[in-house]
Amino acid sequence: MTIASLRRSPQYLPRSLAKRAYSLPSRRTLVTLSPEHAKVTVGIRREDPSRIWERRCPVTPDEVAQLVQHLDVNVLIQDCDRRVFPVDQFIKAGAKLHPTLEPAHIVVGIKETPLNELVTSPVSAPGLRSGPSIPRTHLMFSHTTKGQPYNMELLSRFLAPQENPSLPRLIDYELLVGEDGKRTVGFGWFAGVAGALESLSALAHAHLELGVASPFLHTPRPHTHPSIPSLRSALRSIGQDIVDNGTPKALGPFVIGLTGSGKVTQGCLSILDELPIVNVAVKDLPGLVSNPDTDLHKIYLVHALPKDYLTRSDGGQYSRDDYYKNPVMYHSDFDTKVAPYLTLFLNGVGWLPSFPRLMTNEQLATALTRAAEVGRARFGIIGDISCDVKGGLEFLPHASTLSDPFFKHRPSSLPSHLPSVTIMSVDILPSSLPLDASQHFCGVLMPYLRALIDECRGRPGSREHLEALNVATVARNGELQGKHRGLAAPVEKWQASQAAEIASKAGVAGTSLRKKRVLMLGSGMVAGPAVQEICKRSDVEIIVAGNVRSETEALTHKYSNAKATYLDVHDVAEMARLIQNADVVISLLPVPFHPAVAELCIQHRKHLVTASYISPAMRALHERAQSADVLLLNEIGLDPGIDHCSALSLLAQLKRDNKRVISFTSFCGGLPAPDCADVPLGYKFSWSPRGVLSAALNGARFKLNGKEMEIGGENLLQEYFPDIPISHVLKLEGLANRDSLPYAETYGLGKLENLQTVLRGTLRYPGFSDLMHAFKVIGLLDTETSIQLRDWQQIGNDRRSFLSALSTVMTVERAESALSALDWLGLAPEGVPCNPSAISLKPQAPIELFTSVLAHKLRYNPGERDMVVLSHEVVAQPSLSSIDSATEIHTSSLVAYGNSEASAMARCVGLPVAFAALEVLYGGVQMRGVQGPTDRGLYGAVLDGLQGAGLEMKESVSKGPGMESVLAEGLRARRVAL
């Protein structure tokens, strides 16, 4: 979209401002409603009286008339003399005054409802749906969805300890999105218009302090004019003055910098179009401000996009797709490339914690230092329209108000010789344009309101709008919904603080009910994030049982609702006791122990959650578990786990869109981050090496490019895919993962014979497969024989003979590479020996010895991080198209990096386990027997939880063929080479 089209987007052109003439009643009358058969009642709230600038209204008098006259809806309205539309206009349109809106089935407002005015009781509903009453629905910007502490009391009014259908439904406008995922109901454009004007006014004031009067001294503040056309006219006059007389020479060229590309930015561009704007590029800024001949009869606008100021930390160029997949790999150079040259900076870009800040506190100092070198009055005034306090602009300390819209600020970290900055950061900017904003808001809200009215009547409404309303529902029937279940923690924290305060005042200790209990068996590498997530629920306690006391105690000591206990897994009686006292059991034990744990869970009728594949022994328990009303939930880690959940979600969406799947390809891998991968195998272990080594012995079946293929376990490491084209940055190879063919049925892909490709694989860095194959050839993956470390090292005493023997089964180059790796691992005489305390000296199978060596030598060192890469590719066509029709490539991918708190692998395995266990614990999963995460409610809850934890799958669509031809050619080349 061009800048010109952004400025003149038709949906943002002001509506006619002519008010309909109403013949007003002689006086206002409060009415008492009698129930009317099959009529829905909509209530229009007054806004919080303490918000003196809030004059907006969600529904206009014109639309009230439509509701009353054409949809046969009762409309009630609370009296308010501050509202932009006089209440008499609503009465003329057919609304009736009511002091509390208690008879309303649907209550609409703008901001959150004051607690003393919130009505939560059910509503009489004769003739509507079934039953004598229905729960009320409230629509508002609730400011609860990020767990804002100041509004947890409001959210708690919609919740109950158990399901309660009489409690109201809370819908948040901020969550209403279209099919493209973008918000549909909001005021962003108006914030941009008002923010630009408020910032220009602040700019003029700051320049006065420098002793210079600029044309912008006459900039109208938004609330001082009745409408946007009036504001445009006033700003256009300033623009003409600049054309005629220019800007002050003492200040040099006026350069406005703007960031963002959303509705806020569109609003800025639209209103600034009234000035004599000349668009300039970032690269032209130094020459523009330093040139004494620059025309001062113009205003220069630089619209800086991410590609202009974001750079990969390794020196690579910005790529949008790569940026959203790997935000931690980027940093902002806005402080040096853009900021020092600006007269006014308008920030319209949002920020999330996992992304780089636009400017840090340190970068502000850099920008101001360079600005002083560039010239007078550079980068002294900032209009942060996005108003993310301590967010994208780390130095923004707080929001400002319309009564006092700008302030001077000097961060404590700023050197004393640098000036303070003037900041405009009003957080309710659209309130200063109440007429235009209300008219626009009402227009986009009405389709959703009509859908709710139809739903109240039990009629089929707009499916698109009803689905969007469900997604935007924060609470319903007394329970948090979907991805908002994570808000239980901040609500419980608020409730606990209230209980403590009451108990303190009463001088007595509080009482508590029995908490729900989760038993976690195992305390290994992936347990930490799961324990942390579960402990966020104050009504849940977790018992972590393991045979390493230091591990269990390290996992639990930080949490008041976590306990550690010692357990020898061979002590069946103690394990049975622990399971009997639990509500849900999580097993993070090695796979062979799962069936025995499941047996005890069936015996004591307790649900079980594991991250492991469903083994034959586990599957054999299906009918017994069903008979006992027990769920044995497996495959809910990363791979398997997140891969299942994300694939099922993507495929469900394709089905809803009437798309036919032709091919399904999925690859996943846990790897060292590229800067930590310079070791043998290009691999390090954030979980047990035994699983990786065992996987190298498994055979695989799959379908690729129309051909069913099978690779025996003895050949898996030779018949690999040398190039997996899922990243423009990472070079990866892949191994087929077990039997992919059953997933045609599991995922509902259709009949296998109608599919071109069904393939699931594991990702590794190039060279892994060849080197691991060399280790296998020399016996290090052997599970049958027995050997000691010194025996193995003696085998390699004669290096020439050893190398010669290796060369008979592989190329000399690979044999030498294998020997070098053995040296590095301490498994050859010339290598650095392993720490004896880390390796058992007892006779053991070579694979067990090798597991110990790898766990010791290829562990992550402090400061090193791992990486998880998951990518699905689905090739699809419209269901009714011919086989030759153009195909679409749908991708869903995740790239996650470890941090100082936990590895990426631990988070990507532990968090799905935790979210699934909590869903089971709270009764949200009705499946029984041996299952994977195929239930839509379950995988949806897990994906919502992951999104809240910053592990969101990124989806995209493109045209053309899929990756299967590249994979097929790579595999063919490998087989030819063999």
N, C-alpha and C positions, 0 to 999 in steps of 0.2 A: 504494500500500500504506500502511495506517495504521500509526501507532506501535505500537498494540496488536497488530496482526498481525505486525509485525516482531519483537516481543518473544516471541510464542508460535508462531512458524513451526514446524509439526510436525516438519520434518526436523531441527530443532535441539533438540527435547526430549530430555533424557538417557535413554539406554537403561537397562534394568534392570542393576543393578550386581552382582547375585548371581553369583558365580563357580561354574562347574560343578565338582563335587567329583570329583577324579581320584584313582584309586588309583595311587600313585607307585611306580615301579620302585625296587628296592633300591639301585641305583647307576647313574651315568651311564656310557654306553658309547659310544665312538667307533667308527663303522663304516666299512668300505670297500665301496662299491657295485659290484656287477657289472652290466653293461649288461642292460637288460630291454627286450624287443621292444616298439617303438611306444609307449613311455612317455615322457612329458614330465617333466622334473625342474625344480622350482621351488626356488630357494635364498633363505632369509631371512637377510640380513646382520645382524651386530652393528653398532652405530653406532661411530663413531670413539671410541676409549677416552679421547682427550683432551677430549671434550665431556662433562664430568662430569654435566651436567644432562639429557643426551639419553637419556630412558628410553622414548620412544615406539617402537612396532613397527608396520610396515605391514600385517601380517596377524595376526589373532587365532587362538588355539587352536581356537575353534569353526569358523572358516573353513578351517583346516588339515584338520580332520576331514572337512569337506565335500569338499575337494580330493582327499584320499586315498581316502575311502570311496565317493564318488559320481562323481568325474571320473577316477578311476584315475591320479592324478598322484603321482609321487614328490615328497616335500617334504624338503628338507635345511635345517638351521638351525645357525648358529654359536652356540656357548655364550656366555652373557653373564649375569653375576649382577646387572647394573644394570637390565636390561629390566623393564618393568612387569609382564609375564607371566613367571612362573618357567619355565625351560626344560623342567622336568618336565611341565608342562601340554601343551607341544607334543609331547613324546615320547608321552604318553598318547593324544594325538589322532592319532598315526601318523607324526609327523615323525622324522627320524633326524639325530643330531648329525654334523656334518662340519666339520673345521677350516678349510677353504679354499673350500668350495662349488664346487670345480672341475668336478664333473660336472653342475652346474646349467645348463639351457638358458636359464632366466629368473632373474635375480637382482634381488630387491627390497630396498630400504632406504629410509630417510627422507632424511637428509642425504647429501652427496657421499661417495663411497667413499675411504678413505685410500689414497694412491698405492701403498703397500707391500702393500695387500690387494686391489688391483684385478686381476682375472683377465681377460685379453683373448683367450686362445686359443680356437679353435673347439671345439665340443662334439661328442663322439661321438653319432651319431643313427641307430642301426639301426632301420629301419622308419618313420622320420619323414621326410617330404618325399622328396627324392631325394639320393643321394650318401651317403658315409660319415659326414659331419659337417655341422653347421649353425653359423652364427655365434651367439654368445651375445647376449642382450639384457639391458641394465642399465636399471633404473628408479630414479630418485632426483630430489631437488631438487639439480641439479648446480651451480647458481650460476655458469653459464658463458654464459648466453644474452645477457647484456649486455656480454660481453667482459671480465668481471672478471679483472684481471691475475693475481690470486692463484690462479686455477683454470685458467689456460691450459695448464699442464702436464697437468692431468687431461684436458682436452679433446684435447690433442695425442695422448694414448694411443689415441684412437679414430680417428686420421687417418693417412693415408699419402700419399706423393707422387703416387700414382696409384691407381685403383680397386683395392680389395683385399677381395674378398667374405669373407675369413676373419676380418676384424676385427669387433669387436662393435658392436652398435647401442646408441645412447644415447637414451633417452626421458626427457624432463623433465616431471615432474608439473605444473609451473607452466604448461605450455603446453596441457594437456588442457582443452578447452572444449566446451560443448554447442552446439546449433544456434543458440542466441541469442547466441553469442560469449562467454558468461560462463564463468569457470573452474568446473570440476566437481570437481576433486580438490584439497583444500587444508585449511588449519586456521584460516581467517580468523575464523570465529565464536568459536573457542576463544581466539584472540588477543584478541578483544574482551572476553570474560569475564575472562580473566586480567589483561589490561591495566587494566580498570576497578578490579579489586581491588588491584593493585600501586600504582595511582595514588592510591587512597583511603588506602592505608597511608603513602605518601610525603607526602600531604596532612597526615595526623595528625602526622607527625614534624616537618614544617615549622611547624605551629601550636604544637607544644611549644616550638620555638625562639623563638616570639613570646610564650611564657609562658602559653599557653592549651591546656588539654586538651580535645579534642573527642571525641564518641562514636566517631569513626572510629579512635581509638587501638586499638580492639579488632578492627579489620578483619583477617580471616584472610588470610594470604598463600596463594596457590593451592596451592603444593606441600605445605603443612602439613596438608591434608585429603585423604582418599582419593578423593573424588569431588565432582562439582558439586552434587549434592543436599545433601551435608554443608556445602559452602560457602554454599549458599543459606540453609540453616537458620541458620548463624552470622550472615550479613548481615541476615537477617530479624529476629534478636534486636536488632541495632543499630538497625534501623528502628523497632522497638517502643520502644526506649529514647528515640529522638528524639520519637516520638509522645507519650510520657509526660512527658519532661523537657525537650525542646527542644534546640536547638543554642546554643552560647555567645553571649550578647548582644554580647560584645566583638567578635565577628567579623561580626555582622550576618547577613542572610539567606544561607543556603548555596545558591549557584547553580552548577550544573554545566553547562558548555557542551560540546556534542558536535557534531562534523561528520562528514560522510559519509553514505552510504546503502547500503553494501555489507555483506558478511558480518561484517566487524569491527564496524561500527556496530550491526548486529543483535545481536551478542554482548553489546556494552555495554548496550544497551537491555534485553536479557533479564535480566541479573544485577542491574541497577539497579532493576528492577521489584520487588525485595524491599524497597526503601525506600519511605517515604511520599512518593512523587513527585507533584509538581504541574507539569504542562507549561505553559510560558509562551512567548510570542512574543518575537522580538527587539525589536520596537517597545515592549514592556512593560518592558524591563529597567531603564531609568533610573528609572521610577516605583517599581518593585519594590524596588530597593536603597536608595532614598532615603526610602521611607515608614517612619516609626518604628513603625507599627502592623502591619507585615508579620508574618505568623504564622511564628514560629521553630520550630514543631513540624512543619514540612514541609521537604522538599528540593526545590528548584526546578530544573527541567531545561529548558534551551533547546536544541532540536535545530536548529542553524542550517544551512540549506540554501543552495546557491549563489545562489539568487534573493535571499537575505537580505543578502548581503555583496558580491556581484559587481556591478559597474556598468560600462557602456560608457564608454570614455574621452571620447566625444563627448556624454555626458550621457544617452544612450538607456538604456532599461530592459533588464534581463537577459532573454534568450531562450535556452533550452537549445540549440536547433538552431543558432542564430546563434553561440552561444558556442563550440560544437565546430567550427564552420566558420571562425570568426574569433577565436581565443583572444587574439591580440595586441591586439585592440580593447578588452579588458577589464582592469580592475584590481580588487584586493580592498580593501574597506573594513572588513575584520574587526577591524583594530586600533582603530577608532573606534566601530563599531556594536555589537560584541559583547565583545571581550576585556576592556575596563576594568571590566566588571560581574561577572566570573566569579570564583568562589572556586576552582574547579578546571576546567581545560580538558582535554578528551579529544579528541585529533585522530585521526579515523578515515578521513580522505580522502587518497588517493594524489596523486601529482604527476608531471607530465612536463615536460621542459625547455621545450617550446613553449607552455606554459600559464603564467598568472600565479601567483606564489607566494601562498599564503594569508597569510603575513606575511614581510616582508623584515627585515633587521637594523634599518633605519631605522624601520620600523613597530613593531618591538618597543619601541623607545625611546618612540614616541608612545603605545603602549598602556600602558606602565608609568607615564608621566607622567600620563595621564588617570586611570589606576587609583588613583594616589595622591590625586587630587582627589576621586574617588568615595567612598573609605573605606578602612578598614584591611583588610589581607590580601586585596586584590583582585589577581587575575592574577599570583599568585606561584608557582603550581604547575601544571605542564604534564605531561600524560601523552601522549606522542607514540607512539601504538600503531602508526601506519603506519611509523614509524622510517625515514623517508627522510632520510638524513644530508645536511645542507645542501640540502635539497629544498624541500618546501612551506613548512616553517618553516626559513628560511635560517640561522637562528642555532643549529640543532641540530648540535653539533660531532662527536658520535660516538654509537654505541650503548652501552647499559649491559648488565650481566649479571644473571642471577638471584642470583648471590652478592653483588652490589653494585648493586641495581636503580635507584637514583636518585642524582643529583649536583647540586651547585650550579654555575651557569654565568653568567658575565658576558662577553658579547662585547666585544672590544676597542673597538668603535665606540660602546659604551654610555656615556653621560655619567656622570661619577663620582658624581653625587648620586642616581642611580637604583639601586635594589636589584638584586641578582642574582636569577635565577629557579631554582627547583628543577625538574628535568626527570627523568621516568621514560621511558626509551627502550630497554627490553629488546627484543632482536631475535629471541628464541626463546621468546616468551611461551607458545605452546601446549605447550612441553616441561614446563611446570609443571602441566599437566593431562594426564598421560600416559595414564591409563586411558580417560577419556571421549574424548580426542582420537584415540587409537588405534582405539577401537571405531567411531567415526564414519568415520575415514579408510579403514579396511578395507571398510566398507560401500559407499563410493563408488568404491573402487579395484577391487573384485572383478569388475564387468562388463568392465573393460578387461583384467584378468588372464585371465579366461576366454577373451576374444577372442584374446589372444596365444597361449594354449594351443592353441586351435583352429587358429591360423595355423601353429604349429609342426607340428601333425599333418597339415597340408595340407588341412584341412577348411574349408568356408565358415563363417566366424564372423559376428558382428554387424557388418554393413556400417557402421553408424553409429559403433561404437566403433573399428573398424579404421581408418576414415578419420581419426578424431580422433587415434589413435595415430600415424598417418603425419604429421599436422601437428605433433605434439609430438616428432617424431624430430629430434634435433639433428644426429646423425651416423650414417652407415650405410655399410657396405662401404668404410670408410676415407675417406669424403667427407662434407663438410658438406651438409646438405639444405635445400632451399627457401630461405626468407628468412634462414636462418642462414649462408648462404655468405659473408655479410659478416664473419663471425667469423674468416675466413682472415687478415685483417689483424692483429688482436691475437695470434693464434696465431703468425704469422710473426714478429711483433715479439718475442715471448717466445723463439722458437727462435733468432732472431738474437742476442739477448742471451746465450743459453746458449752459442752457438757462439763468440761473442766472448770469453766468460769462459774457455772451454776453450782457445782459441787463446792468450789472454793467459797462462794458466798454463803452457802448453807453450812459450811464447816464440816462437811462429811465427805468421805471417799465415794466416788462413783461406782456403780455396779455395772456389770457387763454380762452379756449372754455368751454362750459357748460359741467360739469362732468356728468357721468351717476349717477343715484340716486337710492339708495336702502333704502327702509323704513322698519325698524324693529319694529314690534309691540310687546312690552314686554321687560322687562329688568331683568329677573330673573336669576337663578343660572347658566344657560348654555349660556347666551348671550355673556360673555366676550371673549372667544376664537373666536367666530364668528365675533364680531366687530373688534378684532385685525387683523384677517386674511383679512377681506374686506378692512381695512384701509391701507394695504400694497400696494393697487393699487391707485396710485396718480390720476388716471383719474376717480375715483369713490368717491362719498361722501355718507355717511350713516346718516340717521336720526333715532335716537332711541327714540321711543315714549312710555311712560309709566306713571303710576299714582303715582310713588314714585320718586320725583325729585332727591333725593340723589343718588338713584341707576342709573338713566339715566345719571346724571352728572358725576358720578364716572366712568361709562363706556366710556364716550366720551372725557373727559377733556384732555387726553393725546395725542389726535390725531387732527391734523389740518383739516382733512377731515371728521370729525364726529361732529354731533350736537345733543343736547338733547332737547326734547320738552315734555310738559305735555299733557297727553291724558287720559280722562275718557272714557273707552270702551263703555259706554252707550251714549256718545255724537256722534251720527251717522254722523252728519253734519261735525264735525271736522275730524273724521276718513276718511270720503269720500274725504275731501279736501287734506289730506295728501296722500291718495292713488292716487288721480288724478295727483299729482305732482311727483309721483315716477315712476321709470322704472320697478322695481321688488319689490315685497312686501314679507317680511319674517314675519310669524306669530309665535311667541313663547308664545302666549296667551293660557290659558286653552282650552282643546279640544272643549267644547261647543260653544266657540266664533268663531271657524274656519268657519263654514258655512256662518255666517253673513259677515265675512271679505271677503270670497270668492264671495258672492253676489255682494259686492261693486267692487271687482276686475273685475268681468265679466262686470259690468255696465261701468267701466272706461277702460276696455280692458288692464288690467295690469296682469302680471304673478304673481302667488303666490307660495311660498315655505313654507312647514311646516314639522315638524319632527314627526307628529302624525299619527296614523293609520287612514285609510280612513273610516270614519263613514258612515252609511246609508244616513244621511242628506247631506254629502259631495258628495257621489257617485251619488246622485240624480241630481247633477248639471253638470254631464258629458256632455250631449248633448248641453246644453246652453253654456258651456265653449268652446266646439268645434266650435259652430256657431260663437262665438265672437273671434275666433282665440286666445284663452287664455289657458295657461297651469296652471292647479292647481296641483302642484307637492307635494305629501305627502310622508310620510314614509321614510324620509331621515335624520334620526338622528342616533342613535346607534341600538336600537331594538324597532322599525324597522328602518332600514337604512343601517348601515355598514353590518349588517347580510345579507340583501338582496344583496348588491353590491358584497360582497365577495363570497356568495353562487353562484350567477349568473356567476361570473368570473370563479370559479372553475368548475362549470357544463359546461360552454362553452368550456373550455379546454378539459374536458372529452369527449364531443361530437366531438371535432376536432380529438381526438385520437381514435374515433370509440369505445368508451366504453359505456356500457349499465348500467344505474343506477338501483340498486336493492333496496337500502335503503338510506334514507336521514334523519339524526338526527342533530339537532342544539340546542345548549343551550347557553344562554347569561345571564349575571348578573352584576350589579354594587354592589360592596361590600366594606366594610372597608378593608384596608390592614390587614393581619393577626395580626400585632402587635397593631392594634387599634380596635379589634373586641370583646373585653371582656366586652360586654354590653348586656342587654336583646335583644333578637332576633338576636344577632350577626350582627347587622345592624346599619348603620348610614345613614343620608340623605344628599346627595349632590344635590338633586332636591326635588320637592314637595312630601311630604309623602302621599298626597291625591291619587296620581297615584298608589302608592304601595298598599294602602288599597283597592282602587277600584278594582285593578287587582285580589285581593284575593277573590272577589265576582263573578268573571267571570267563566263560565263553559268552558269546553275544549273538543275538538274532535281530534282524531288522529288515526293512524294505527300503530300497534306495533307487530312485529313478526307474520305478516300475519293476524292479527285480528283488525277490526275497533272497536274503543272504544270511549265512551263518559262519561265524568264526569260532573255532574251538579255543578253549582256554590256553592250549599250548601255543597258539599262534596270535593271540590278542595283541601282544606287544610288538609284533612285526607288521600286522595288517592294520595300521592306524591311519588316520586322516592327517596328512602333513600340513594342511592349511585350513583353518576354520575362519571364514571371512565375516566375523561379527564385529570387528573393531578396526577403525582407521589408525589406531595408535598401537595396539598390542598385536604382536605376532604370536599365534597360538596353534597348537596341534590338538588332535582329539582322539579319544578311544571310545569305541562303541560300548555302551553301558548295558550289560545283561540282555534280557529279552524285551525288545521294544514292541513286539507285535501285539501283545495283549492290550496295549494302551489304545489301540484303535477302538476297542470296546469300552475300556475304562473311561476314556475321554469322550466317548460318543462321536468319534470321527466318521463313522459310517463303515460300510463293509470294506474289508481289507483289499479285496480285489479292485475296488474303485479308487484306491489311494495310490498315488505315485510314490510317496515317501512316508515312512513312520520310523523315526530314528531319534533315540536319546543317547547322549554321549557325555564324556567327561573331558574337561579342558586341562591342558598342561602346556608349559612352555616348550618350544622346540628342543629336541634332544632327549627329553624325558624317556620316551618309549624305547629308543635305541639303547640308552644306558641301562634302563631297568631290565631290558631283555638280556643284556650282557650279564647283569647280576643273576638273572634267572638261569642262564646257561651254565654258569659256574657253580650253581647249587645254592645260592643264598636264599632262594624262596622255597627250598625244600621243606616239607612239613613232616616227613617220615623219619629221617635219620636223626642221629644225635651227635653233637659236636661241642667242643669248648673253644673259647676265643684263641688260646695259644695254639690249638690244633690248626685252626684256620690260618693263622699267620704263618705257621710253618709250611703250609702248602705253597705259599708264595716265596719261599726262601730263594729258590732258583728262579729269578725273574725272567731269564731268557726262556727257560722251559715253560714257565707259566704263560708268557706272552705268546710263545709258539703254539701252545695248546689252545689259547683263546683264538688265535688267528685261523684255526681250522674250522671254526664255527661262525666267524664274523670277519669283516675286513680288518686289515692291520691297523688302520686309522681308528676304528671303533675299539679294537682290543687295547691300543695304547691309551685311549680315552678312559676305558674301564679301569685300567691299571692305575692311572693317575687319580681317578676317583677313589679307588681303594686306598691309595696312599693317604689321600686327604681325610678319609673316614677312619684311618688308623687300623685298617684291616690288611695292610701289607707291611712287611718289616720296615720299610723305609719311611712309612708314614708316621704322623704324630700319634702316639699311642692314646687310646681311650682312657678316660679316668676309670681306674679299676672299681671305684665305689659305685659308678654308674652302670656297670655291666656285670651281670651275674657270671661267675666263673664255673658254675655248675654245668654239667652236660645238658644240652637243650637242642631242640630242632633249629637248624640254621635260620629259618624264618623268624624264630623268637630271638635269636642272637642278633640278627640283622635289625629287628624292631628296636631292640635296646640301643644298638649303635646309632641308628638314625634318630631316635628320640633324644639322644645325648648330643650328637654332632650337628644335627639339623634343626635344633630348637631355635626359637626366636630369642634374640638377645634384647636387652632393655633398649627401648627407643625404636625397635624395628616393628614394622606393621605388616599385616597380611591383607589379602584382598579376596573378595568373592565376586565372581562373574557368572551371571545367569542370563541366558538369552533363548527365547523361543522365536521361531519363525514359522508362521502359518501362511501357506499359499491358498487363497480362496477365490471363488467366483460367485457371482449372483446365482441363486439356486436354479433359476429357469434358463440360464444361458447355456450355450453349447460348449463343448469341451475346448473349442478353439477360441472362445472369447478371451478378452484381455483379463489377466489375473491381477490380483492385489496381493502385496506382501505385507502382512501384519506382523510386527515385531513387538515383543514385550521383554524388557531387559532390566537388569539390576546390576550395578557395580557398587560395591561397598568396601570401605577400608577400615581396618582396625584402628583403635585409638588408645589413649593411655588407660582407659578403663577396661576395655575388653577387646579381644580379637574380633575381626569380622566374622570368622567362622563361629565363634562362641555366640555372637549376637544372632546370626542367621540360623543357628540350630536351636539355641536356648529360648529365644523369644517366641518363635512359633509354638514350641512346646508349652510355654507359659500361657500364651493367649488361648490355645486349644484347651489346656487343663482348666483355665478359668471359665471358659465357655461351658465345658462339661460340668464344672462345679456348680455353676449358677443355673443349671437345667436347660441350657440353650441348645443341646444336641439330643435328638430323639432316637438316633440310630442305636442299634444294639448288635452284639456279635463282634466278629473280627472285621474291622473296617479301616479304610484309608480316609483322607479328608475330602470325600466326594460330595458331602452335604453342602448345599449352597449357603445355608446360614452359617455353617462352620467355617468354610474357606473364606467367606466374606468377612466374618469377624476377625479371622487371622490377618487377612490383607489390610483391613482397617487398622488393626493394632500395629502392624508393621509400618504403615504409612505414618501413623502418629510417632513412631520411633525413628523416622527418617530413612526407612528402608522401603521406599515406594517403588513399584515397578513402573518403568517409563514405556509408554506405548507409542507406536508410530505406524503410518501406512504409506506405502510407496507402490509404484507400478513396476511390472517386469517379472522376469523369472526368479525363482528362489535360488538358494545356495546349493541345491542338491547336485547340480551338474559339476560344481567345483569339487564337492565331496566325492562324487563318483569317479571323476578323473584322477583325483589324488589317490584314492584307494586302488584304482586300476594300475597306476604307476607303481605303487608299493608292491603289488602282487607280481607285476612284471619284473621288478628289481629282485624279488625273491627267487 
